[in-house]
Amino acid sequence: MSDTVAESAAAPAVVRHAEEVMGTVFSFDVRGGDAEAVRAALDEAVASLHRVNEVFSTYREDSQVSRLARGELALEECDPEVAEVLELGAEAERVSDGWFSMRYQGRLDPTGIVKGWAAERAARLIAAADVSGVSVNGGGDVQLLGVPGPERPWRVGVSDPLRPGGLAAVVSAAGADELAVATSGTSERGAHIVDPRTGRSAVTDLVAVTVVTPRLTWADCWATAAFAMGSREALGWLESLPDVEALLITAGDEVRCTGGLASRLG
């Protein structure tokens, strides 16, 4: 779980909004820009999240993904976004050597990529309205674009899974035009991450993996895959990925991190 850390210094005009959708809360923090253009872009971004829920929800029998999984709908009959997400998911499966999967109990289930992709897309919709900065937090996974104010970067607090209410780290987006922070773990939702190789809940030495990389689509996927791997294999794999840093916390309160993570803390 991650949260954008509030800044108290002078900043451009601020628009904040929280929207319940996709079984969680998406929080928007928009800085600068023309008020009317920002509101229109925010409305478009919120509408896009609800549309994603209608199309991709595996809990809705009438969603395009549910119908596709049952063979009632062909991929070319679905919205173009379905093919886009499935292509991205296939790439995540390839890069992770199958530790990230879009199947659950033998059935198509792109849930593991949809939320991060949707939040990133919503952030980019708003950024296109010529704002100075935008933060979109989808259930604790955050996409940051631009800056919240002159000479001030976005900062994201990473919750400590073993100490409720505490922070394990604070990630700074200083020097980055875009940055994403995603965490997978058991402290918020229990043992919900599946080991694709067994089809059962992943049993590893980890309680949380936080990934920092430019795009939330990938941060979300890599955090999920790394958690399923366990700390020993995950750390080496994460080190091999370009523009990726990570923080891993084990059940024994051991903290492991990639070599460049220190440059992103502050």
C-alpha positions as CSV (number, residue, x, y, z in Angstrom):
1,M,0.0,0.0,0.0
2,S,1.4,3.4,-0.9
3,D,0.1,7.0,-0.3
4,T,1.2,10.3,-1.9
5,V,2.9,12.3,0.8
6,A,1.3,15.8,1.2
7,E,3.4,18.9,0.7
8,S,2.8,22.1,2.6
9,A,4.8,24.6,0.6
10,A,3.2,27.0,-1.9
11,A,1.9,25.1,-5.0
12,P,-0.2,25.5,-8.1
13,A,-4.0,25.2,-7.9
14,V,-5.0,21.8,-6.6
15,V,-7.9,19.6,-7.6
16,R,-8.5,16.4,-5.6
17,H,-11.1,13.7,-6.2
18,A,-11.8,10.2,-4.9
19,E,-13.8,7.7,-6.9
20,E,-15.0,4.3,-5.8
21,V,-14.7,1.9,-8.7
22,M,-13.2,-1.5,-9.5
23,G,-13.6,-2.6,-5.9
24,T,-11.3,0.0,-4.6
25,V,-10.9,3.8,-4.3
26,F,-9.0,5.8,-7.0
27,S,-7.6,9.1,-5.6
28,F,-6.7,12.0,-7.9
29,D,-4.4,14.9,-7.1
30,V,-4.1,17.4,-10.0
31,R,-1.8,20.4,-9.9
32,G,-2.1,23.5,-12.1
33,G,-3.8,23.9,-15.5
34,D,-6.9,25.6,-16.5
35,A,-9.8,24.8,-14.1
36,E,-12.3,24.0,-16.8
37,A,-9.9,21.9,-18.8
38,V,-8.9,20.0,-15.6
39,R,-12.4,19.3,-14.6
40,A,-13.3,18.0,-18.1
41,A,-10.2,15.8,-18.2
42,L,-10.9,14.5,-14.7
43,D,-14.5,13.6,-15.7
44,E,-13.1,11.8,-18.7
45,A,-10.6,9.9,-16.6
46,V,-13.2,8.8,-14.1
47,A,-15.6,7.7,-16.9
48,S,-12.7,5.7,-18.3
49,L,-12.3,3.8,-15.0
50,H,-16.0,2.9,-14.9
51,R,-15.8,1.7,-18.5
52,V,-12.8,-0.4,-17.7
53,N,-14.8,-2.0,-14.9
54,E,-17.7,-2.7,-17.2
55,V,-15.4,-4.3,-19.8
56,F,-12.9,-6.2,-17.7
57,S,-14.6,-7.2,-14.4
58,T,-14.4,-10.9,-13.9
59,Y,-17.2,-10.5,-11.3
60,R,-19.7,-9.4,-13.9
61,E,-21.2,-12.2,-16.0
62,D,-22.0,-9.7,-18.8
63,S,-18.5,-8.1,-19.0
64,Q,-16.6,-8.5,-22.3
65,V,-13.8,-10.4,-20.5
66,S,-16.2,-12.8,-18.9
67,R,-18.0,-13.5,-22.2
68,L,-14.6,-13.8,-23.9
69,A,-13.5,-16.3,-21.3
70,R,-16.7,-18.4,-21.8
71,G,-16.2,-18.4,-25.6
72,E,-19.3,-16.3,-26.2
73,L,-17.4,-13.4,-27.7
74,A,-14.4,-13.3,-30.1
75,L,-11.5,-11.0,-29.3
76,E,-12.2,-8.9,-32.5
77,E,-15.7,-8.3,-31.2
78,C,-14.4,-6.7,-28.0
79,D,-13.4,-3.1,-27.4
80,P,-9.9,-2.5,-28.7
81,E,-8.7,-2.0,-25.2
82,V,-9.2,-5.7,-24.5
83,A,-6.7,-6.7,-27.2
84,E,-4.3,-4.0,-25.9
85,V,-4.4,-5.3,-22.3
86,L,-4.1,-8.9,-23.3
87,E,-1.0,-8.0,-25.4
88,L,0.5,-6.2,-22.5
89,G,-0.3,-9.1,-20.2
90,A,1.3,-11.6,-22.6
91,E,4.5,-9.4,-22.6
92,A,4.4,-9.5,-18.8
93,E,4.1,-13.3,-18.8
94,R,7.1,-13.5,-21.2
95,V,9.4,-11.1,-19.2
96,S,8.5,-12.8,-15.9
97,D,9.0,-16.3,-17.3
98,G,5.4,-17.1,-16.4
99,W,5.5,-15.8,-12.8
100,F,2.9,-13.2,-13.9
101,S,-0.2,-14.9,-15.4
102,M,-3.5,-13.8,-16.9
103,R,-5.2,-17.1,-16.0
104,Y,-6.8,-18.2,-12.8
105,Q,-8.0,-21.8,-12.4
106,G,-7.6,-22.3,-16.1
107,R,-9.7,-19.3,-17.1
108,L,-8.8,-16.0,-18.6
109,D,-8.3,-13.4,-15.8
110,P,-6.4,-10.2,-16.6
111,T,-7.2,-8.7,-13.2
112,G,-3.5,-8.5,-12.3
113,I,-2.7,-6.0,-15.0
114,V,-6.0,-4.1,-15.4
115,K,-5.9,-1.8,-12.4
116,G,-2.4,-0.5,-12.9
117,W,-3.0,0.0,-16.6
118,A,-6.3,1.8,-16.0
119,A,-4.7,4.1,-13.4
120,E,-1.8,4.9,-15.6
121,R,-4.2,5.6,-18.5
122,A,-6.3,7.9,-16.3
123,A,-3.3,9.8,-15.2
124,R,-2.2,10.4,-18.8
125,L,-5.6,11.6,-19.8
126,I,-5.4,14.3,-17.2
127,A,-1.8,15.2,-18.0
128,A,-2.9,15.9,-21.5
129,A,-4.9,18.8,-20.2
130,D,-1.6,20.7,-19.8
131,V,-1.4,20.4,-16.0
132,S,1.9,20.7,-14.1
133,G,1.4,17.4,-12.3
134,V,-0.9,14.6,-11.6
135,S,-1.0,11.7,-9.1
136,V,-3.5,8.9,-9.5
137,N,-3.6,6.4,-6.6
138,G,-5.5,3.2,-7.4
139,G,-5.9,1.3,-4.2
140,G,-2.4,2.0,-3.0
141,D,-0.6,1.8,-6.4
142,V,0.4,5.2,-7.7
143,Q,1.2,6.8,-11.1
144,L,3.0,10.2,-10.9
145,L,3.4,12.6,-13.8
146,G,5.0,16.0,-13.8
147,V,5.6,17.8,-10.5
148,P,3.3,19.1,-7.7
149,G,5.0,22.5,-7.7
150,P,8.1,24.4,-8.5
151,E,11.3,22.7,-7.3
152,R,9.2,20.1,-5.4
153,P,8.9,16.4,-6.5
154,W,6.1,14.0,-5.7
155,R,6.8,11.8,-2.8
156,V,5.1,8.5,-2.0
157,G,5.0,6.8,1.4
158,V,5.3,3.0,1.3
159,S,3.4,1.4,4.2
160,D,5.3,-1.0,6.5
161,P,3.5,-4.3,6.3
162,L,4.7,-5.4,9.8
163,R,4.0,-2.2,11.6
164,P,0.5,-0.9,10.9
165,G,0.5,2.9,10.5
166,G,4.2,3.1,9.9
167,L,6.2,3.7,6.7
168,A,8.8,1.3,5.3
169,A,10.2,4.0,3.0
170,V,9.4,7.2,1.2
171,V,9.9,7.3,-2.6
172,S,10.8,10.5,-4.3
173,A,10.1,11.3,-7.9
174,A,12.8,14.0,-8.0
175,G,14.3,14.3,-11.5
176,A,11.7,12.0,-13.1
177,D,8.9,13.2,-15.4
178,E,7.0,10.0,-14.6
179,L,7.2,7.5,-11.9
180,A,5.1,4.7,-10.6
181,V,5.0,2.9,-7.2
182,A,3.2,-0.5,-6.8
183,T,3.1,-2.9,-3.9
184,S,2.0,-6.5,-3.7
185,G,1.7,-8.3,-0.4
186,T,-0.5,-10.0,2.1
187,S,-1.0,-7.3,4.8
188,E,-4.0,-5.6,3.2
189,R,-5.8,-8.4,1.3
190,G,-4.4,-11.6,2.8
191,A,-3.1,-14.4,0.6
192,H,-4.6,-13.3,-2.7
193,I,-1.6,-13.7,-4.9
194,V,-1.6,-16.9,-6.9
195,D,1.5,-19.0,-7.8
196,P,0.9,-19.6,-11.5
197,R,2.8,-22.9,-11.3
198,T,0.6,-24.5,-8.7
199,G,-2.7,-22.5,-9.2
200,R,-2.8,-22.0,-5.4
201,S,-1.9,-19.0,-3.2
202,A,1.7,-18.2,-3.4
203,V,3.7,-19.3,-0.3
204,T,7.0,-17.4,-0.1
205,D,9.1,-15.7,2.5
206,L,7.8,-12.3,1.5
207,V,5.1,-10.1,3.0
208,A,5.5,-7.2,0.6
209,V,7.2,-6.2,-2.6
210,T,7.3,-2.6,-3.8
211,V,8.4,-1.8,-7.3
212,V,9.4,1.6,-8.6
213,T,9.5,2.2,-12.3
214,P,8.1,4.8,-14.8
215,R,4.9,3.1,-15.7
216,L,2.3,1.7,-13.3
217,T,1.2,-0.9,-15.8
218,W,4.6,-2.7,-15.4
219,A,5.1,-1.8,-11.7
220,D,1.9,-3.6,-10.8
221,C,2.8,-6.7,-12.9
222,W,6.4,-6.9,-11.7
223,A,5.4,-6.5,-8.0
224,T,2.9,-9.4,-8.4
225,A,5.4,-11.7,-10.2
226,A,8.2,-10.9,-7.7
227,F,6.0,-11.7,-4.7
228,A,5.1,-15.1,-6.2
229,M,8.8,-15.9,-6.8
230,G,10.0,-15.3,-3.3
231,S,12.8,-13.0,-2.2
232,R,15.9,-14.9,-3.5
233,E,14.8,-15.3,-7.1
234,A,12.8,-12.1,-7.2
235,L,15.7,-9.8,-6.2
236,G,18.0,-11.0,-9.0
237,W,15.2,-10.9,-11.5
238,L,14.2,-7.3,-10.6
239,E,17.8,-6.2,-10.8
240,S,17.9,-7.5,-14.4
241,L,15.0,-5.3,-15.5
242,P,15.8,-1.8,-16.9
243,D,14.6,1.2,-15.0
244,V,13.2,-0.9,-12.1
245,E,14.0,-0.5,-8.4
246,A,12.4,-2.5,-5.7
247,L,12.0,-3.0,-1.9
248,L,11.3,-6.5,-0.6
249,I,10.3,-7.2,3.0
250,T,10.3,-10.8,4.4
251,A,8.1,-12.2,7.1
252,G,11.2,-12.3,9.3
253,D,11.5,-8.5,9.0
254,E,14.4,-8.6,6.6
255,V,14.6,-5.8,4.1
256,R,16.2,-6.4,0.7
257,C,16.4,-3.9,-2.1
258,T,17.8,-3.4,-5.6
259,G,21.1,-1.6,-6.0
260,G,19.7,1.7,-7.2
261,L,16.8,2.1,-4.9
262,A,18.6,4.4,-2.5
263,S,18.6,7.1,-5.3
264,R,14.8,7.1,-5.2
265,L,14.4,7.4,-1.4
266,G,13.9,10.7,0.3
